Amino acid sequence: MKFFESRIGPSVFETYYHHAAKALETVEYMERCVALACEDGDTAEAITATSSAELEADGLKSELREMMRGSIRLVISKEIFLEMSWRQDRIADYAENVTEIISFRPLYKDAQARKLLLVQAQSVQATVNEYAQAVEKLQELMESGFATKVKEELHQLIVSVNLLEHKADMKEAATAAYVFSHGDDAPLAAAHMYRVAQRLDDVANATEHAANSLLPLASH
């Protein structure tokens, strides 16, 4: 995504921004995969695309780790930066896990359950999109020389990610409650859908953690 292209600043942050873009891309493919699965569509291409994006994210993560082994001066500690990178990478990891689980078998054939799962996936996507805005604001913050106004804007975006993650949690609870109360006729399929819902929730949780890892920079 274009807004992750670094205009100035250390190359380690350029790589971090590219990694963020790749994590977001992984989730976009994941959401597409969920939508297709809910429609009994062919998910093969979306699953492959998700895995490819996650693999590229892993490559960028490794590149970041290698860069951090050198003599790099940052406005934050290397430990904080590595935590930011690791938390961000978990978003892509869990997104790929969602599509892996979907590949195991067709989704539970209950229209309402599928509708709830799709709404949950969309809620997770909204959380990740807000995180992307936070990373964009982080880039702006660094380029502004840590302007107070931009720091406050970043902080508000982090708060927004946390609120959206809470909404995604509520969607997961709704999916789980319905599946457990209506899945007696197809327990294996119901358990499979619940596992998908759980892993979707992990994507949202990872996004919240990634956003919160930016707090040291918002408070710098």
Backbone hydrogen bonds, N-H to C=O, Kabsch-Sander energy under -0.5 kcal/mol:
donor,donor_aa,acceptor,acceptor_aa,energy
4,F,1,M,-1.7
5,E,2,K,-2.1
13,F,10,P,-1.1
14,E,10,P,-1.3
15,T,11,S,-2.3
16,Y,12,V,-1.7
17,Y,13,F,-2.6
18,H,14,E,-2.1
19,H,15,T,-2.4
20,A,16,Y,-2.2
21,A,17,Y,-2.2
22,K,18,H,-2.0
23,A,19,H,-2.3
24,L,20,A,-2.3
25,E,21,A,-2.2
26,T,22,K,-2.1
27,V,23,A,-1.8
28,E,24,L,-2.2
29,Y,25,E,-2.1
30,M,26,T,-2.1
31,E,27,V,-2.8
32,R,28,E,-1.8
33,C,29,Y,-2.2
34,V,30,M,-2.3
35,A,31,E,-2.3
36,L,32,R,-2.3
37,A,33,C,-2.5
38,C,34,V,-2.2
39,E,35,A,-0.8
39,E,36,L,-0.8
40,D,37,A,-1.4
41,G,36,L,-3.4
43,T,41,G,-0.8
47,I,43,T,-2.7
48,T,44,A,-2.4
49,A,45,E,-2.6
50,T,46,A,-2.2
51,S,47,I,-2.2
52,S,48,T,-2.4
53,A,49,A,-2.3
54,E,50,T,-2.4
55,L,51,S,-2.3
56,E,52,S,-2.0
57,A,53,A,-2.1
58,D,54,E,-2.3
59,G,55,L,-2.0
60,L,56,E,-2.0
61,K,57,A,-2.3
62,S,58,D,-2.5
63,E,59,G,-2.0
64,L,60,L,-2.4
65,R,61,K,-2.3
66,E,62,S,-2.3
67,M,63,E,-2.4
68,M,64,L,-2.2
69,R,65,R,-0.6
69,R,66,E,-1.0
70,G,67,M,-1.3
72,I,70,G,-1.3
74,L,72,I,-0.6
81,F,77,S,-2.1
82,L,78,K,-2.8
83,E,79,E,-2.0
84,M,80,I,-2.3
85,S,81,F,-2.4
86,W,82,L,-2.7
87,R,83,E,-2.7
88,Q,84,M,-2.1
89,D,85,S,-2.1
90,R,86,W,-1.5
91,I,87,R,-0.7
91,I,88,Q,-0.8
92,A,88,Q,-0.8
93,D,89,D,-2.1
94,Y,90,R,-2.6
95,A,91,I,-1.9
96,E,92,A,-2.3
97,N,93,D,-1.9
98,V,94,Y,-2.0
99,T,95,A,-1.4
100,E,96,E,-2.1
101,I,97,N,-2.4
102,I,98,V,-2.2
103,S,99,T,-1.7
104,F,101,I,-1.4
105,R,102,I,-0.8
108,Y,189,A,-0.5
110,D,108,Y,-2.1
114,R,110,D,-2.5
115,K,111,A,-2.1
116,L,112,Q,-2.4
117,L,113,A,-2.2
118,L,114,R,-2.4
119,V,115,K,-2.3
120,Q,116,L,-2.2
121,A,117,L,-2.5
122,Q,118,L,-2.3
123,S,119,V,-2.0
124,V,120,Q,-2.3
125,Q,121,A,-2.4
126,A,122,Q,-2.2
127,T,123,S,-1.7
128,V,124,V,-2.3
129,N,125,Q,-2.6
130,E,126,A,-1.9
131,Y,127,T,-1.8
132,A,128,V,-2.2
133,Q,129,N,-1.5
134,A,130,E,-1.7
135,V,131,Y,-2.3
136,E,132,A,-2.2
137,K,133,Q,-2.2
138,L,134,A,-2.0
139,Q,135,V,-2.1
140,E,136,E,-2.0
141,L,137,K,-2.6
142,M,138,L,-2.3
143,E,139,Q,-2.1
144,S,140,E,-1.3
145,G,142,M,-1.0
146,F,141,L,-2.5
151,K,147,A,-2.3
152,E,148,T,-2.0
153,E,149,K,-1.9
154,L,150,V,-2.4
155,H,151,K,-2.4
156,Q,152,E,-2.2
157,L,153,E,-1.7
158,I,154,L,-2.2
159,V,155,H,-2.2
160,S,156,Q,-2.2
161,V,157,L,-2.3
162,N,158,I,-2.0
163,L,159,V,-2.1
164,L,160,S,-2.5
165,E,161,V,-2.4
166,H,162,N,-1.7
167,K,163,L,-1.8
168,A,164,L,-2.2
169,D,165,E,-2.2
170,M,166,H,-1.8
171,K,167,K,-1.8
172,E,168,A,-2.2
173,A,169,D,-2.2
174,A,170,M,-1.9
175,T,171,K,-2.3
176,A,172,E,-2.8
177,A,173,A,-2.6
178,Y,174,A,-2.0
179,V,175,T,-2.5
180,F,176,A,-2.6
181,S,177,A,-1.5
182,H,178,Y,-1.3
183,G,179,V,-1.3
186,A,183,G,-1.1
190,A,186,A,-2.6
191,A,187,P,-2.5
192,H,188,L,-2.1
193,M,189,A,-2.3
194,Y,190,A,-2.4
195,R,191,A,-1.9
196,V,192,H,-1.9
197,A,193,M,-2.5
198,Q,194,Y,-2.5
199,R,195,R,-2.3
200,L,196,V,-2.3
201,D,197,A,-2.0
202,D,198,Q,-1.7
203,V,199,R,-1.6
204,A,200,L,-1.7
205,N,201,D,-2.7
206,A,202,D,-2.7
207,T,203,V,-1.9
208,E,204,A,-2.1
209,H,205,N,-2.4
210,A,206,A,-2.4
211,A,207,T,-2.4
212,N,208,E,-2.5
213,S,209,H,-1.5
214,L,211,A,-1.7
215,L,212,N,-1.5
217,L,214,L,-0.9
218,A,214,L,-1.8
219,S,215,L,-1.6
220,H,217,L,-0.8
